[in-house]
Amino acid sequence: MSDPDNQYEDDDYLEDVDEGEDYDQDADVNTIAVPTARNVLEYLVKSVVEHPEEVEVEIVERRGTITLEVAVAQGDMGRVIGRRGRVANSIRTIVRAAASKDGSNIAVEFID
């Protein structure tokens, strides 16, 4: 039977929760934030590149804004950007719509 006065073994956990801090700092951000938007982005980018196995999507949070950063093979960036950035803008629009299902507002950046 547990001691009711010492309900929690880890007092540091309680202090973090009470202060409103992120108590699970070791959690993988790429699996938490915006799964629908991330999956849609990965699907769209893999559909337009020649080397889909080299597509990487990383979720980064800066100043309260969630950014999905996309890296592709060296020769595929032009395909992802498109003429005058039309393909990239279209991908951003669709992914933002998918992010609304996750209840988030996101940005998409294509990393060279």
ZAMI-475562 format. One line per 5 residues: number of its first residue (from 1); their letters; for each residue x, y, z of N, C-alpha, C. Coordinates in Angstrom, 2 decimals. Layout:
BEGIN
NUM> a> X/Y/Z/X/Y/Z/X/Y/Z | ...
//
This chain:
BEGIN
1> msdpd> 0.85/-1.17/0.00/0.00/0.00/0.00/0.90/1.24/0.00 | 0.53/2.23/-0.76/1.37/3.42/-0.87/1.05/4.44/0.20 | 2.02/5.26/0.49/1.91/6.30/1.50/1.13/7.48/0.92 | -0.01/7.85/1.46/-0.80/8.95/0.89/-0.10/10.30/0.95 | 0.81/10.48/1.93/1.54/11.74/2.01/2.58/11.86/0.91
6> nqyed> 3.12/10.74/0.47/4.13/10.73/-0.58/3.52/10.05/-1.81 | 2.49/10.67/-2.35/1.73/10.11/-3.46/2.60/9.97/-4.71 | 3.52/10.89/-4.91/4.38/10.86/-6.08/5.82/10.64/-5.64 | 6.48/9.71/-6.30/7.86/9.41/-5.93/8.83/10.47/-6.41 | 8.52/11.12/-7.50/9.43/12.08/-8.10/8.89/13.50/-7.88
11> ddyle> 9.41/14.18/-6.86/8.94/15.52/-6.55/9.31/16.52/-7.65 | 10.40/16.24/-8.38/10.79/17.13/-9.48/9.70/17.15/-10.55 | 9.08/16.03/-10.79/7.99/15.95/-11.76/6.88/16.93/-11.38 | 6.50/16.93/-10.12/5.44/17.82/-9.66/5.83/19.28/-9.81 | 7.08/19.61/-9.49/7.52/20.99/-9.62/7.45/21.45/-11.06
16> dvdeg> 7.87/20.60/-12.00/7.82/20.95/-13.42/6.39/21.17/-13.89 | 5.50/20.29/-13.46/4.10/20.43/-13.87/3.49/21.68/-13.27 | 3.78/21.94/-11.99/3.24/23.11/-11.33/3.72/24.40/-11.99 | 4.95/24.42/-12.47/5.49/25.62/-13.09/5.10/25.75/-14.55 | 4.36/24.77/-15.08/3.93/24.83/-16.46/5.05/24.54/-17.45
21> edydq> 6.12/23.90/-17.00/7.24/23.59/-17.88/6.98/22.28/-18.61 | 7.70/22.06/-19.68/7.63/20.81/-20.40/8.38/19.77/-19.60 | 7.68/18.86/-18.97/8.31/17.91/-18.09/8.91/16.71/-18.83 | 8.57/16.50/-20.11/9.14/15.41/-20.89/10.03/15.99/-21.99 | 11.17/16.50/-21.58/12.04/17.19/-22.51/12.76/16.24/-23.45
26> dadvn> 12.76/14.94/-23.16/13.44/13.96/-24.00/12.52/13.39/-25.07 | 11.27/13.81/-25.12/10.33/13.28/-26.11/10.75/13.70/-27.51 | 10.47/12.84/-28.47/10.81/13.11/-29.86/9.74/14.01/-30.45 | 10.10/15.23/-30.78/9.17/16.22/-31.30/8.56/15.76/-32.61 | 9.30/15.00/-33.41/8.81/14.57/-34.70/7.63/13.61/-34.61
31> tiavp> 7.33/13.08/-33.46/6.21/12.17/-33.33/5.03/12.79/-32.59 | 5.17/13.99/-32.09/4.13/14.56/-31.25/3.25/15.58/-31.97 | 3.84/16.52/-32.63/3.17/17.76/-32.99/2.07/17.65/-34.03 | 2.38/17.39/-35.26/1.40/17.49/-36.34/1.49/16.28/-37.27 | 0.97/15.13/-36.85/1.15/13.92/-37.64/0.47/13.97/-39.01
36> tarnv> -0.71/14.54/-39.11/-1.41/14.60/-40.39/-0.65/15.47/-41.38 | -0.27/16.65/-40.95/0.46/17.57/-41.83/1.80/16.97/-42.25 | 2.50/16.34/-41.34/3.79/15.74/-41.66/3.63/14.63/-42.69 | 2.65/13.76/-42.51/2.43/12.66/-43.44/2.01/13.16/-44.82 | 1.16/14.16/-44.87/0.74/14.73/-46.16/1.93/15.36/-46.86
41> leylv> 2.74/16.12/-46.13/3.92/16.75/-46.71/4.87/15.70/-47.27 | 5.15/14.68/-46.49/6.07/13.64/-46.94/5.53/12.95/-48.20 | 4.25/12.65/-48.23/3.63/12.01/-49.39/3.75/12.89/-50.63 | 3.42/14.16/-50.50/3.45/15.06/-51.65/4.87/15.23/-52.21 | 5.82/15.43/-51.32/7.20/15.64/-51.77/7.75/14.37/-52.41
46> ksvve> 7.49/13.23/-51.81/7.96/11.97/-52.40/7.33/11.71/-53.77 | 6.16/12.27/-54.00/5.47/12.09/-55.28/6.11/12.88/-56.42 | 6.80/13.97/-56.11/7.36/14.82/-57.17/8.86/14.65/-57.38 | 9.57/13.98/-56.49/11.02/13.86/-56.62/11.42/12.56/-57.32 | 12.65/12.54/-57.81/13.17/11.32/-58.44/13.72/10.33/-57.42
51> hpeev> 14.13/10.82/-56.26/14.71/9.96/-55.22/13.88/10.07/-53.94 | 12.70/9.43/-53.90/11.84/9.55/-52.71/12.44/8.98/-51.44 | 13.38/8.06/-51.56/13.99/7.47/-50.37/14.87/8.46/-49.62 | 15.23/9.57/-50.25/16.09/10.57/-49.61/15.31/11.76/-49.03 | 14.00/11.69/-49.08/13.18/12.77/-48.52/13.15/12.64/-47.00
56> eveiv> 13.45/13.75/-46.33/13.41/13.79/-44.87/12.58/14.99/-44.42 | 11.67/14.75/-43.49/10.84/15.82/-42.94/11.11/15.88/-41.45 | 11.48/17.07/-40.99/11.77/17.27/-39.57/10.85/18.35/-39.02 | 10.35/18.12/-37.82/9.48/19.09/-37.16/10.33/19.91/-36.20 | 10.29/21.24/-36.36/11.08/22.14/-35.53/10.13/23.18/-34.93
61> errgt> 10.28/23.42/-33.64/9.46/24.45/-32.99/10.35/25.61/-32.58 | 10.04/26.79/-33.11/10.79/28.00/-32.78/9.81/29.09/-32.40 | 10.03/29.65/-31.23/9.20/30.77/-30.76/7.71/30.48/-30.86 | 7.33/29.26/-30.55/5.92/28.90/-30.56/5.35/28.57/-31.93 | 6.16/28.63/-32.98/5.71/28.30/-34.32/6.27/26.95/-34.73
66> itlev> 5.42/26.10/-35.25/5.87/24.79/-35.71/6.24/24.91/-37.18 | 7.45/24.46/-37.51/7.94/24.50/-38.88/8.29/23.08/-39.30 | 7.82/22.70/-40.47/8.20/21.43/-41.06/9.31/21.71/-42.06 | 10.48/21.16/-41.81/11.62/21.37/-42.69/11.80/20.14/-43.57 | 11.88/20.36/-44.88/11.99/19.28/-45.85/13.37/19.30/-46.49
71> avaqg> 14.03/18.16/-46.48/15.31/18.01/-47.17/15.14/16.93/-48.23 | 15.65/17.19/-49.43/15.56/16.23/-50.54/16.95/16.02/-51.13 | 17.06/15.06/-52.04/18.33/14.82/-52.72/18.74/16.07/-53.48 | 20.04/16.20/-53.72/20.58/17.42/-54.31/19.90/17.81/-55.63 | 19.65/16.89/-56.52/19.05/17.22/-57.81/17.55/17.38/-57.79
76> dmgrv> 16.91/17.09/-56.67/15.44/17.13/-56.61/14.86/18.45/-56.14 | 15.68/19.36/-55.64/15.14/20.61/-55.10/14.39/21.40/-56.17 | 14.89/21.43/-57.39/14.21/22.15/-58.46/12.82/21.62/-58.74 | 12.65/20.30/-58.65/11.33/19.70/-58.85/10.36/20.10/-57.75 | 10.87/20.18/-56.52/10.02/20.53/-55.38/9.62/22.00/-55.43
81> igrrg> 10.55/22.86/-55.85/10.26/24.29/-55.91/9.36/24.61/-57.11 | 9.69/24.06/-58.25/8.89/24.32/-59.45/9.17/25.70/-60.03 | 8.57/25.97/-61.19/8.73/27.28/-61.82/8.10/28.36/-60.98 | 8.90/29.37/-60.70/8.46/30.52/-59.89/7.89/30.10/-58.54 | 8.30/28.94/-58.05/7.87/28.48/-56.73/6.45/27.98/-56.66
86> rvans> 5.85/27.68/-57.79/4.44/27.29/-57.79/4.20/25.94/-57.11 | 5.07/24.97/-57.37/4.89/23.66/-56.73/5.06/23.79/-55.22 | 6.09/24.50/-54.79/6.33/24.69/-53.35/5.15/25.40/-52.68 | 4.63/26.42/-53.32/3.48/27.14/-52.75/2.24/26.25/-52.69 | 2.06/25.42/-53.69/0.92/24.49/-53.68/1.06/23.48/-52.55
91> irtiv> 2.27/22.95/-52.39/2.52/22.00/-51.29/2.26/22.68/-49.95 | 2.74/23.90/-49.78/2.50/24.63/-48.51/1.02/24.81/-48.23 | 0.26/25.15/-49.26/-1.18/25.36/-49.09/-1.89/24.08/-48.64 | -1.57/22.98/-49.28/-2.21/21.70/-48.93/-1.81/21.25/-47.54 | -0.54/21.41/-47.19/-0.06/20.99/-45.87/-0.66/21.85/-44.77
96> raaas> -0.82/23.14/-45.02/-1.49/24.01/-44.02/-2.92/23.56/-43.79 | -3.61/23.16/-44.86/-4.98/22.65/-44.72/-4.98/21.36/-43.90 | -4.01/20.49/-44.13/-3.91/19.25/-43.35/-3.59/19.55/-41.89 | -2.80/20.58/-41.64/-2.44/20.95/-40.27/-3.66/21.43/-39.48 | -4.64/21.98/-40.17/-5.84/22.43/-39.46/-6.56/21.23/-38.83
101> kdgsn> -6.42/20.06/-39.44/-6.99/18.84/-38.84/-6.28/18.50/-37.54 | -4.98/18.82/-37.48/-4.21/18.62/-36.26/-4.43/19.74/-35.25 | -5.15/20.77/-35.65/-5.38/21.91/-34.77/-4.17/22.80/-34.63 | -3.35/22.87/-35.67/-2.12/23.64/-35.62/-2.01/24.60/-36.79 | -1.16/25.58/-36.60/-0.80/26.50/-37.66/0.69/26.28/-37.90
106> iavef> 1.09/25.94/-39.13/2.46/25.57/-39.39/3.06/26.35/-40.54 | 4.36/26.21/-40.67/5.09/26.76/-41.83/5.87/25.59/-42.44 | 6.11/25.66/-43.74/6.89/24.65/-44.44/8.11/25.31/-45.05 | 9.28/24.77/-44.77/10.52/25.29/-45.36/11.22/24.16/-46.10 | 11.74/24.49/-47.25/12.51/23.53/-48.05/13.99/23.85/-47.85
111> id> 14.70/22.91/-47.25/16.10/23.09/-46.88/16.99/22.58/-47.99 | 17.93/23.42/-48.38/18.86/23.06/-49.46/20.01/22.26/-48.96
//
